[in-house]
Every structure is written in C-alpha cells, then in structure tokens.
Amino acid sequence: MIIGGLEPETEYTFAVTSTDPSGNTVVFPEGTVLAKPLAPLAALEILAITASTLTVTTTTTADQTAPVITSGPDIVATSSTSITLAWETDESSDSRVSYGPGLALWVSDDDLVTSHLVSITGLDAGTSYSFQVGSADPSGNGPALSVVGTATTSSTPDTDPPVIIAGSVQTSASNDRITIFWETNEPGDSFVEYGTSFSSLDDMSDQADLVTSHSVTLANLTPNLPYFLRALSSDLDGNGPTATTTLAVRTTATADTVRPVISGVERTAVATSDTGTTLTATWTTDLLASRRIEYGATASLGSSITDSKTGTTHEMTIPNLSLNTRYYFRIGAISTNDPQSERIAYTAIDSVVTPASADTTTPATPANVTSIPGNGAVRLRWDVSSNSNVTGYTIQRNGATIATVGQVTSFLDESAANDQTHTYTIQAVTAVGKSSNGTTTQAAPGPAKVPTAPTVGAPSPGDTVSLAPTLIVNNAVPVPGDASRASLRYAFQLSSESDFATLTASITGVTSGDPGNPTHWQVTDIGRPGVTILEDGTTYWWRARADDGDFSGDWSSGGTFVASTSKPTGITLAAFTAASDRGMVTIDWRMGSGQEVSGFHVLRSLTATGGFERISTDIITADEEGYTYLDRDVRPNVTYHYMLESATTGELFGPLAVRVDPPGQFSLSQNAPNPFNPTTSIRYELPNTVQVTLKVYNLLGQEVRLLVNARQEAGFHTIIWDGRNVAGRSVSSGVYFYRIEAGEFTKAK
C-alpha cells in the first residue's frame, strides 16, 4: 500500500490489517483497537494504536531518485511463443519491457515489486527479439532502463512441465505455521496441498505468480501435530503440474523463536561507471529466512534494504555508492517462523572500501567453451570468467547475436536448424560495457543427436488394467560415441486426452531398468504411493522418453489402456509415512487388505530423482501394526527421500520425503547405562550451531575429563565416556557429575 498526503520530516506510527473472504482479520501490532464495519464489505477502521512497533519518518525533500536495476535482466524461460525476463531493483517499482523492431512493442505490470518477472507472449517461433526492461517508482522517478538485450524463442512448442531442482525442497515449522520452499528450472505457479492425513490432502494454498524460487507459508495450524504436504508447479504454457513427494512435517509445541545462523558472507564492490559503485553481498543461513542489509558511510549505518524472498542462500546488492569510499554494513536474517523485527539475526558490522575508479580492463576470453548438439537445439557451456568485473555474456550464432545472459556458464539454443554446422561465439561483457574477444565452437544438431524413443512394453494398446497399472517400456538407445551421455533416465506422461493437452499424472527421473527389472512406473498419485488417481472405465493415453542429462529424445508412440476396478491391482499400500523424531527418521507403512508379500527393503537418496541405495540389511517383515523401519544415520536440516522395494515382486513405492528437524531447544539427557562399566553414553541436543564444552567432575568439583570442546552444528549429539581421566587411567568407582556449556545454556547431571 502507498500512503500519500503526508507532511515532510514527520514521524508516523501505523498499523496494518488483513481480512480474508470469510471475514477473519489479523492486525499488527497486537493490541491495535479496531472498529467493526457496519456494512458487510466496508473497511475496518483503526481507532487506536497501542504499540509504536511500526514507525517511519518522512524525508525533508521529495524523492527524486530513480530506481536502480541491481541485477539482470536475465532470460529465465523461452518457449516457441514466449520469453520470460527477470530483474531486481533496489526499491519497489513497476515492470516494463519494450521489445521487437525498434523496441516499439511493450508489456507492463503496475505491481510495485523489487523482484520483477515479466513474460512476453504471442511471439513467433525460432525468432530473435531485442528487448529492454525498465522500472519506475511510485513517485514517478525513472524508468531506470537496462541495456538492450537479445532473446530467441524456441522452434518447437514447449510440452515439458517445470522440473523441481533436486535438493531444493526445504521446510521450516513453528507452532502455528509451516513454510515450504522449492525451486524450478523455469517460472511456474506455486501450489501446496496439505492435510493431517497422508491420503487426504484436502486443503490448498496457492500463489499464481510465476516464479522460479517458490515459498508458501501455511498458517493457522495446530501445534504439535503432524501435517502432510506436497508442492506443485505448472508453467506459463500450462504444462504440469510437477509435484514434490509428500512431506511429513510436524508443527512444534511452542513458537519457534530461534534466530537463523548467518555464515559464509562474501562481498564484492564493482564500479559500474565513472561515478558509481555497487556492493553485492552473498551469504547462507541454516534456516529458511528472508534477508536484510543495513549500510552507511559511518558505523551507525542509517540505510537499509529488506527483501521478503525466502531461502537459505541469499544475495543482495547496494547500488549508487560513491567511488573510493569506506562503507559499513551488516547482514540481517529474519526467520520465516518468527518474522518479528526485534529478533532479527545480525552479523557484526563490517566495512569495505569501494574502487577508486571503474575497471575498464578488457576481460579475458571465455575458456573451455563446449557445444553439445541435440535435435533442433545446442547446449553451450563455458568456465566462469576470471575477471571480477564481468557481469554477463553475449552469445552469437553464425555471426548474429541470439542472446545476452547474466553471470551464468551455460545456455541452451532451442532454435538451431538441424543438419547444419553452426558456429557459436561467446564474449564476456563488463559492467562498463567492455567486451572480450570471442571464443568459438561448432555444433551440428540433428534427429540422431538425442536418445532414440523407447518402445511401449506393457500394457499392450487397448488392454484393460487395474486402477494402479505398471507401465513398462523397452529402453532407448543413447547417442553413440559419447560416454558422458550414455546414462539415461526416463519421463512418463499420462492423459485422458490423446493429444496430452492436460496431464493426469507425470514423472521424471525414472532410473533405467534392465531385463530382470525393466524400466517402469506404477501409476499412483504423485508423491502418495498407493493412492490411485485413475477413474473406472476411462481410456488413458501414455508415453515415455529418455533423457541423457543434456537432451531428451522423442516421445514413444502413445500407448493406451482402459482403467477398471474389475482388474486387481498390484501391491498397494494403505499407508506410507516418514517422520522425523529426535534425530531419527521413522518409516511406517501398511499394505492393503488381502495381499501377501515376503517383506520389503528400504531405499534412500538425497534427491527424489535417483541415486537410491538400499539401507536395510535384512528383509523387513510386518508385525501386528504393519511395517516399521528406523533410520538412525541421518543429519538435522537435511531432506531424505525414501522408497520401498517389494522383496517379492521388485515393485518400487515412493519416493517419500522427510526433513530431519533440528531440536527445538537445548537439552542434556541422563547418561545411559547408569551405573555403568566400562562405558556410558551422554546425549545432548543443540537447536543451533554453538561452541560446546562438556566436562566430567568428581564430588569435590575437580575436573576429571574434558569430553567435548568444539563448535558443533545443530542436532542430536552423543559422546561416550570410557570411565578414564585426562591421564587415560580408569577412575575409581563412585558418583560423578557432567556439565555442558553451549552458548548461554548450561546444565549438569
């Protein structure tokens, strides 16, 4: 919201409210007095603000400074009819893109944001377009304009759903909320389905904005209760949705007020002109958090930039700094679980001297440029520039510029004509417009430069199958002569429409099989093994294709089948859950009634798309409650993916993901066994990274042994005392105490 009509150099205190369609209202600060509206659609009236938490002082003079584009524009997605551009500004401003011949065409978005994402639609396939982005602030300053760039649409329509980046899915929980974060390889919307039952994800939270970094917070949840949730994204062309596996996340019993731990801070000051400099800082946090940077020409700081984007890797840029000047700054992180300004985590104040002048050095020629041909496409790669002043790269094909990109080291040309040898030139570009000499590479794309199409194995076209059929394909043949592309993974798509305009279900990353266990996919609900999604009596079309890590091959000829409740399903699961509990993961599952198997194995991976390894030693059999497996070899704040393998049929179920939650508070447990001879274990819990000392004392208070003296990560820790003193001699029988110091936490037992 923009508040106008204010007086210059005046402090204002304000409160904010939001009301949902059902009439439920939230207010901040707490205690603000509201007047209920008399009419159903009338606005609330704020009568009194009892806390001065939110204050702002207007400036003496009017804002006459235009926004600054601090990063981008980047080409984040292209299709045969659209180009999507992204950029960042230092203040909230609108989004404008001029494009086409003479930049005569334009598209705009009046929403005031600092992270801009605009899609240009209705374009011609296989065509290069010039573009320029701009942003103006609410005071009318600007627009700030980028340099003119180039982007090229692909030659063929986009039929691929977004891909969720392996390892990007993270969750964070407090007593009344859960935040889930994920990243996709192209802009998509953000949907989260959730519920308190694995098989009934009946609630939904959604954000229609197309983004590549997704963050959704589920609010008004019940404390200390397990929730099941999965995230889904579809792209601009309606491909998708792609879904994560179903996550099991428990809300905490009490509010999570642990501050994030900031680490790995790096900063770079670059002179972007003869008069100005930018300072870019990057850092990581151990928790999902938004970001803030405070800065100034003195240690008292005075200026700040806040970005509400959530994540654990962060980057912020301060623009419009003077040359040859020392600036002071500190980094701030605001936990998604506790977005209260009084509990922001800050680094110590640091400083940096900006360059005395712009770096006009001609950058080095990009090194190790390679090209990999595909079918109507070429993938280019190169090494990151050794020059710190490089801000992007220009890509030319056969002498014509087809793209300008940011600080990336790869590019996919999706408009390269087949059966021709194309010459590509990569040039590095600096902040002041200096270009390097070009490095060239050649590639000849063609239909034979991708894996062949797999062939349909089973079911046979027109077969009547169960509501949970297993689809089998005969493996594709990789591109000959390139060992780096010999390993294939498979994607499956299923639709009730022969043109696959709307997908019923899809999956990517299926591991290539062998004659004893062919490449297959059992059709169940995405992320919920054992839950069927097919409808009785409906005809479905399905297809598959192979991917070698660089390019996907053609789709197989479409198979068909009719789903029917009259056909028995294979092995189905009535329940399959994984939950984090005090530093371990408990996996529970039950089979549907009337089924018999010899048992199961448990497989685990750090990604949902492959790399699963068997972690169970023996076949797991059922007890009266079903099946249970306890995985003790896990680390806090890491998401693990689990699959079940039937020891009888080899069928796979999953994957199911769970994030190992760190402890909610410091604690020191009683040693066990107690009494002991000759060793005992002492367990303690750390909610965040701290310096830890753990010592053993005798009844006289004398130190007997130092067991721990180290900075340790958040998690569940165990140390074994062998009953020996510092000299390595066994101590005499008797009563001993042990005491821990971890940050401000101390306790003895």
NUMAR-490765 format. One line per 8 residues: number of its first residue (from 0); for each residue x, z, y of C-alpha. Coordinates in steps of 0.1 Angstrom, whole numbers, m for minus. Example, Ala and Ser with C-alpha at 12.3 -4.5 7.8 and 13.67 -1.06 7.14 Angstrom:
<torkes>
0) 123:78:m45; 137:71:m11
</torkes>
This chain:
<torkes>
0) 0:0:0; 11:m7:36; 1:19:63; 0:3:97; m6:16:133; 19:45:131; 39:59:160; 77:53:163
8) 101:81:153; 74:103:139; 73:122:106; 42:116:85; 31:135:54; 9:117:29; m8:120:m5; m18:93:m29
16) m47:90:m53; m57:65:m80; m92:62:m97; m99:44:m129; m131:24:m136; m147:55:m152; m143:75:m120; m113:97:m132
24) m90:105:m104; m53:116:m102; m38:129:m70; m3:137:m59; 9:161:m46; m11:186:m67; m34:207:m46; m44:179:m23
32) m81:185:m12; m104:155:m17; m139:148:m7; m160:132:m33; m176:99:m22; m213:98:m16; m217:62:m28; m206:51:m63
40) m180:26:m51; m169:44:m19; m133:55:m15; m122:91:m18; m114:109:14; m83:132:16; m93:163:35; m61:184:34
48) m25:180:20; m13:214:8; 23:204:m1; 47:183:20; 63:167:m10; 58:132:3; 71:127:39; 85:97:58
56) 98:93:93; 92:60:111; 121:43:128; 127:42:165; 125:5:167; 106:m22:148; 121:m35:115; 137:m69:124
64) 159:m72:93; 150:m98:67; 152:m90:30; 184:m98:11; 184:m116:m22; 207:m93:m42; 208:m113:m74; 196:m146:m87
72) 177:m168:m87; 180:m171:m125; 163:m196:m147; 147:m173:m173; 125:m198:m191; 117:m235:m193; 91:m255:m212; 80:m291:m211
80) 57:m283:m182; 71:m252:m165; 101:m235:m151; 103:m197:m146; 126:m182:m120; 136:m146:m113; 155:m129:m85; 159:m95:m69
88) 156:m83:m32; 168:m52:m15; 132:m44:m2; 97:m51:m11; 88:m87:m2; 68:m117:m12; 79:m145:m35; 81:m182:m26
96) 95:m212:m44; 100:m247:m29; 107:m274:m54; 107:m311:m61; 119:m341:m40; 129:m328:m5; 116:m293:m16; 82:m305:m4
104) 62:m287:m31; 58:m249:m32; 43:m220:m50; 40:m184:m38; 29:m149:m47; 19:m124:m19; 25:m93:m41; 53:m72:m25
112) 80:m65:m51; 117:m62:m54; 119:m79:m88; 105:m114:m84; 93:m137:m112; 76:m170:m104; 66:m198:m128; 63:m234:m115
120) 37:m252:m137; 24:m287:m141; 58:m303:m143; 69:m334:m162; 88:m331:m194; 125:m338:m195; 128:m339:m157; 153:m322:m134
128) 139:m303:m104; 156:m289:m73; 144:m255:m62; 149:m228:m36; 135:m193:m37; 126:m172:m7; 112:m137:2; 98:m122:34
136) 90:m86:40; 56:m71:53; 69:m71:89; 73:m109:87; 111:m108:86; 125:m138:67; 121:m155:45; 156:m149:30
144) 164:m182:12; 186:m188:m18; 209:m218:m22; 193:m249:m36; 194:m249:m74; 185:m272:m102; 165:m267:m134; 154:m291:m161
152) 122:m290:m182; 124:m295:m220; 115:m327:m235; 91:m313:m261; 63:m287:m258; 71:m250:m264; 54:m238:m296; 76:m207:m301
160) 63:m172:m293; 87:m148:m275; 114:m132:m296; 118:m94:m292; 155:m88:m287; 170:m69:m317; 178:m33:m308; 159:m34:m275
168) 129:m13:m286; 131:23:m273; 106:51:m269; 105:83:m250; 79:111:m253; 68:141:m234; 38:164:m240; 12:140:m225
176) 28:106:m225; 49:81:m244; 68:53:m229; 78:22:m249; 104:m2:m237; 113:m36:m252; 130:m69:m241; 120:m105:m249
184) 140:m137:m248; 115:m153:m224; 89:m139:m199; 58:m126:m216; 30:m102:m211; 31:m66:m222; 5:m51:m246; 7:m19:m266
192) m18:m10:m293; m18:27:m304; m37:54:m321; m34:86:m342; m37:67:m375; m13:42:m389; m42:19:m400; m63:22:m368
200) m45:12:m336; m78:12:m317; m65:19:m281; m47:m5:m259; m27:m5:m227; m17:m38:m212; 1:m54:m183; m5:m91:m176
208) 26:m97:m155; 51:m120:m172; 85:m101:m176; 115:m101:m199; 120:m63:m197; 88:m46:m207; 79:m9:m202; 44:6:m208
216) 36:43:m205; 7:57:m225; m8:87:m206; m33:115:m212; m21:120:m247; m24:152:m268; 6:175:m270; 25:178:m303
224) 6:151:m320; 19:120:m339; 10:86:m325; 14:52:m340; 21:23:m316; 33:m13:m315; 42:m36:m286; 31:m72:m284
232) 41:m101:m260; 28:m137:m255; 45:m162:m233; 31:m184:m204; 21:m211:m228; 0:m187:m249; 25:m186:m278; 23:m153:m297
240) 18:m126:m297; 51:m114:m312; 49:m77:m322; 73:m49:m329; 70:m30:m360; 47:0:m359; 65:30:m344; 57:67:m352
248) 63:88:m322; 52:125:m317; 44:139:m283; 63:171:m275; 46:206:m275; 57:212:m239; 66:190:m209; 100:173:m212
256) 120:182:m181; 154:173:m195; 173:152:m169; 189:119:m180; 227:119:m185; 244:92:m165; 276:76:m178; 297:45:m177
264) 294:40:m139; 312:9:m127; 311:m6:m92; 322:m39:m77; 323:m48:m40; 322:m85:m32; 325:m101:3; 297:m127:3
272) 306:m141:37; 329:m136:66; 307:m108:79; 291:m91:49; 297:m74:16; 276:m64:m14; 283:m34:m36; 270:m37:m72
280) 269:m6:m95; 261:m6:m132; 256:25:m155; 238:37:m186; 215:67:m193; 208:85:m225; 171:85:m218; 146:59:m206
288) 148:62:m168; 142:44:m135; 171:40:m110; 181:50:m76; 213:47:m54; 219:66:m22; 247:54:2; 261:56:37
296) 292:54:58; 297:91:55; 294:116:27; 260:127:40; 247:92:28; 214:86:46; 202:54:30; 187:48:m5
304) 173:21:m27; 149:30:m56; 138:7:m84; 110:17:m107; 122:m6:m136; 127:15:m167; 156:12:m192; 188:27:m204
312) 211:1:m189; 210:m2:m151; 223:m23:m123; 217:m21:m85; 231:m40:m56; 235:m27:m20; 236:m56:5; 246:m60:41
320) 276:m38:41; 304:m42:66; 339:m55:57; 369:m32:54; 347:m1:55; 346:30:32; 311:36:19; 299:67:0
328) 273:66:m27; 258:84:m57; 237:72:m86; 203:87:m95; 182:85:m126; 145:95:m130; 133:102:m165; 101:84:m175
336) 89:117:m190; 94:136:m158; 91:114:m127; 94:144:m102; 117:138:m73; 131:174:m74; 145:168:m109; 164:135:m104
344) 198:134:m122; 226:125:m98; 263:117:m102; 289:132:m79; 294:113:m46; 319:85:m50; 333:61:m24; 347:25:m22
352) 364:5:5; 348:m29:9; 371:m60:11; 387:m68:44; 376:m105:41; 357:m129:20; 375:m141:m12; 380:m178:m6
360) 401:m183:m37; 391:m213:m58; 380:m198:m92; 397:m207:m124; 383:m234:m146; 359:m220:m172; 377:m215:m205; 367:m222:m241
368) 337:m244:m233; 320:m255:m265; 289:m275:m273; 267:m273:m304; 243:m303:m309; 207:m298:m320; 176:m320:m322; 170:m332:m287
376) 190:m302:m274; 226:m290:m269; 237:m254:m266; 267:m247:m243; 290:m217:m244; 320:m206:m223; 340:m175:m216; 332:m152:m187
384) 352:m160:m156; 384:m141:m150; 377:m142:m112; 357:m113:m98; 342:m134:m70; 324:m158:m94; 286:m155:m90; 274:m184:m112
392) 280:m217:m128; 269:m253:m123; 261:m274:m154; 263:m312:m153; 253:m337:m179; 268:m372:m177; 277:m365:m140; 243:m353:m129
400) 236:m316:m122; 209:m303:m146; 211:m265:m140; 226:m238:m118; 228:m204:m135; 239:m169:m127; 265:m148:m144; 258:m159:m179
408) 280:m175:m205; 256:m199:m223; 230:m225:m215; 205:m245:m236; 199:m281:m226; 165:m289:m241; 162:m324:m226; 192:m341:m242
416) 183:m376:m256; 191:m380:m294; 217:m403:m308; 237:m404:m276; 270:m388:m268; 266:m366:m237; 294:m353:m216; 289:m318:m201
424) 309:m303:m172; 309:m266:m164; 320:m254:m130; 324:m218:m118; 309:m210:m83; 319:m181:m60; 298:m160:m36; 311:m182:m7
432) 304:m215:m24; 338:m223:m37; 337:m243:m70; 363:m246:m97; 374:m277:m114; 351:m286:m143; 357:m282:m180; 341:m309:m201
440) 328:m310:m236; 308:m336:m256; 279:m334:m280; 257:m360:m298; 223:m344:m307; 201:m359:m334; 175:m350:m360; 202:m343:m386
448) 219:m317:m364; 194:m289:m374; 184:m274:m408; 161:m295:m428; 124:m285:m431; 117:m261:m461; 91:m273:m485; 59:m254:m495
456) 63:m235:m527; 32:m214:m532; 3:m211:m528; m5:m248:m536; m25:m266:m509; m62:m256:m512; m56:m226:m535; m80:m196:m533
464) m59:m165:m528; m63:m128:m520; m65:m113:m485; m28:m104:m487; m12:m135:m502; 26:m140:m505; 37:m173:m490; 68:m189:m507
472) 90:m217:m495; 118:m237:m511; 149:m232:m490; 160:m256:m463; 195:m273:m462; 218:m262:m434; 237:m286:m412; 266:m299:m433
480) 302:m293:m423; 296:m262:m400; 302:m230:m419; 291:m209:m388; 256:m224:m392; 253:m220:m430; 233:m188:m430; 196:m194:m425
488) 167:m172:m416; 130:m183:m416; 100:m181:m394; 64:m183:m407; 32:m191:m388; m4:m187:m400; m35:m200:m382; m72:m207:m389
496) m67:m239:m369; m49:m270:m383; m31:m276:m350; m18:m240:m349; m32:m236:m313; m40:m200:m320; m19:m179:m344; m35:m154:m367
504) m1:m140:m376; 36:m150:m374; 70:m136:m383; 106:m145:m376; 139:m134:m391; 129:m136:m428; 160:m135:m449; 168:m165:m470
512) 160:m159:m507; 174:m171:m540; 159:m185:m572; 153:m150:m585; 137:m138:m553; 127:m169:m533; 121:m169:m495; 87:m154:m489
520) 64:m135:m467; 34:m114:m477; 7:m118:m451; m3:m84:m437; m9:m71:m402; 21:m73:m380; 40:m41:m382; 14:m24:m405
528) 23:m31:m441; m7:m30:m465; m32:m37:m437; m49:m71:m443; m60:m93:m414; m74:m123:m432; m112:m129:m435; m130:m136:m467
536) m140:m173:m472; m118:m186:m443; m94:m216:m447; m59:m210:m432; m30:m233:m425; 6:m221:m427; 41:m235:m422; 77:m223:m421
544) 110:m234:m407; 147:m224:m409; 169:m212:m381; 208:m212:m382; 213:m189:m352; 217:m219:m328; 187:m241:m336; 156:m241:m356
552) 147:m270:m379; 114:m288:m382; 83:m271:m395; 74:m276:m431; 43:m297:m439; 14:m274:m434; 1:m256:m464; m35:m245:m468
560) m53:m218:m487; m87:m201:m487; m87:m163:m485; m111:m145:m508; m120:m109:m517; m126:m122:m553; m88:m125:m558; m68:m94:m565
568) m41:m87:m540; m5:m79:m550; 8:m44:m545; m8:m29:m514; m1:3:m495; m28:26:m484; m3:43:m461; 33:39:m449
576) 47:62:m422; 81:72:m410; 85:102:m387; 115:120:m370; 117:157:m378; 146:179:m367; 173:153:m370; 160:136:m402
584) 135:108:m410; 107:115:m434; 92:84:m450; 59:87:m468; 37:61:m485; 8:58:m508; m4:29:m529; m39:15:m531
592) m60:28:m559; m58:12:m594; m22:0:m591; 8:8:m612; 45:3:m605; 77:19:m619; 87:30:m584; 103:19:m551
600) 136:16:m533; 141:23:m496; 160:m2:m474; 172:5:m438; 186:m15:m409; 193:m11:m372; 172:m42:m364; 139:m54:m376
608) 151:m90:m382; 176:m84:m410; 206:m66:m423; 186:m43:m445; 206:m22:m470; 193:m1:m499; 198:36:m491; 180:52:m520
616) 202:57:m551; 176:61:m578; 141:46:m582; 116:68:m562; 86:78:m582; 53:94:m570; 41:130:m571; 6:142:m566
624) 7:134:m528; 23:100:m531; 59:89:m524; 84:106:m501; 120:98:m491; 141:119:m467; 168:101:m448; 193:127:m435
632) 220:102:m425; 206:94:m390; 216:100:m354; 193:110:m324; 182:84:m299; 187:56:m325; 158:35:m338; 159:28:m375
640) 139:2:m394; 128:8:m430; 114:m14:m457; 101:m6:m492; 111:m27:m522; 89:m25:m553; 111:m18:m584; 85:m37:m605
648) 79:m69:m586; 106:m70:m559; 79:m72:m532; 90:m60:m497; 69:m40:m474; 77:m34:m437; 97:m31:m417; 85:2:m401
656) 105:16:m372; 111:51:m360; 133:65:m333; 151:97:m341; 141:122:m314; 167:145:m300; 160:182:m299; 136:194:m272
664) 157:225:m263; 189:243:m271; 188:265:m302; 211:283:m326; 199:289:m362; 207:316:m386; 236:307:m409; 229:299:m445
672) 236:312:m470; 238:347:m457; 255:367:m472; 280:340:m483; 311:334:m503; 332:314:m497; 314:292:m470; 284:292:m448
680) 267:266:m426; 258:272:m389; 232:248:m374; 226:243:m337; 206:218:m316; 216:201:m283; 189:183:m262; 216:165:m241
688) 254:159:m241; 273:191:m231; 306:210:m236; 302:232:m266; 322:262:m278; 312:282:m310; 333:313:m319; 331:339:m347
696) 337:376:m337; 341:408:m357; 322:441:m350; 349:451:m324; 342:419:m304; 375:404:m313; 376:366:m317; 382:357:m353
704) 378:319:m353; 371:291:m328; 349:267:m348; 339:242:m320; 354:233:m287; 343:198:m277; 319:178:m257; 291:168:m281
712) 262:144:m279; 226:154:m280; 215:160:m316; 214:183:m346; 248:197:m355; 261:217:m384; 295:234:m387; 308:251:m418
720) 329:283:m416; 351:289:m446; 355:326:m440; 390:322:m427; 405:334:m394; 426:314:m369; 457:320:m391; 440:305:m421
728) 437:338:m440; 404:349:m457; 387:376:m437; 376:409:m452; 340:415:m463; 318:428:m436; 295:418:m407; 305:391:m383
736) 288:375:m353; 289:340:m340; 282:329:m304; 276:295:m289; 281:283:m253; 265:249:m245; 263:242:m208; 242:271:m194
744) 229:280:m228; 244:310:m247; 232:328:m278; 247:349:m305; 236:358:m341
</torkes>
